Structure formats: C-alpha cells, structure tokens
Amino acid sequence: MAVKIRLKRIGKKKVPFYRIVVSDSKFPVSGKFIEEIGTYDPNTDPSTCKVNEELAKKWLSNGAQPTDVVKKIFKQAGIK
C-alpha cells in the first residue's frame, strides 16, 4: 500500500481551503483518507498552515511520501 500525504480541497467555489491528509495513493484526491494531520488556507495574507508535527513526523517515518506542495508546507512549518 503506497501512502501519500497530500491536500484535500474543501471550501466554496473560488474560495479554496485545504486539509492535509494521509491517504492511500489509489484513493481519489477528494475521497477517502486515513488521517487528517493539518490545514492550509491560501486565502489569507500570508497563507496560513497548521500542521500537527507529531503526526506528520510519525507518517514520514513510516514511509508516507508527501506531494511537492506538502513538502513546501512542511518546510515552512519546520518539519524534516
């Protein structure tokens, strides 16, 4: 089972809001997920991200692969 850490879009049209979730790579992007580990709001200036560092580090140590955007968010948050 390939596990990914990626963004799940929620929110209204033209007002995006994202949840950072851990999911199987076979599931659709906005579908089923294993665990929610944070949020990302690009609408604020500067953009706001809240990440549970313990859960993120746990999933990274277990072999979950973050997407490129999530890697940037983790870098801003000081994870890994």
C-alpha positions in Angstrom: 0.0 0.0 0.0 1.6 3.3 -1.1 0.7 6.0 1.3 0.7 9.7 0.3 0.5 12.9 2.3 -1.5 15.4 0.1 -4.0 18.2 0.1 -7.8 17.6 0.1 -9.7 20.6 -1.2 -12.8 21.7 0.6 -14.5 25.1 0.6 -16.6 27.0 -1.9 -16.0 27.9 -5.5 -13.2 30.4 -5.8 -12.5 30.2 -2.1 -10.3 27.2 -1.6 -9.4 25.7 1.7 -7.3 22.6 2.1 -6.9 19.8 4.6 -3.5 18.0 4.8 -4.4 14.3 4.8 -2.7 10.9 4.7 -4.3 8.6 2.2 -3.7 5.6 0.0 -2.4 6.7 -3.4 -5.2 4.6 -5.1 -8.0 6.7 -3.5 -9.3 9.8 -5.3 -7.8 13.2 -4.2 -11.0 14.4 -2.5 -12.1 10.9 -1.4 -11.4 8.6 1.4 -8.4 9.2 3.7 -6.6 7.6 6.6 -6.0 10.5 8.9 -6.1 14.3 8.8 -2.9 16.0 10.0 -3.4 19.7 9.3 -5.0 22.5 7.3 -3.8 25.0 4.7 -5.6 28.3 3.9 -4.1 30.2 0.9 -6.7 33.0 1.1 -5.1 34.8 4.0 -2.1 37.1 3.5 0.4 35.4 4.3 -1.2 32.0 3.8 -1.9 30.1 7.0 -1.0 26.5 7.6 -1.5 24.4 10.8 0.2 21.1 11.0 0.3 18.5 13.8 4.1 17.9 13.9 3.9 14.7 15.8 1.5 13.0 13.3 3.5 14.4 10.3 6.7 13.0 11.7 5.1 9.7 12.5 3.8 9.2 9.0 7.0 10.4 7.4 9.0 7.9 9.5 6.5 5.1 8.4 7.3 5.8 4.8 4.5 8.1 3.6 5.5 10.3 0.6 4.4 13.9 0.7 3.5 15.7 -2.6 5.5 18.7 -3.8 3.1 21.3 -2.3 3.0 19.4 1.1 6.8 19.3 1.1 6.9 23.1 0.8 4.3 23.5 3.6 6.3 21.1 5.8 9.5 23.2 5.1 7.7 26.4 6.2 6.5 24.7 9.3 10.0 23.4 10.1 9.2 19.7 9.7 12.0 17.5 8.4 
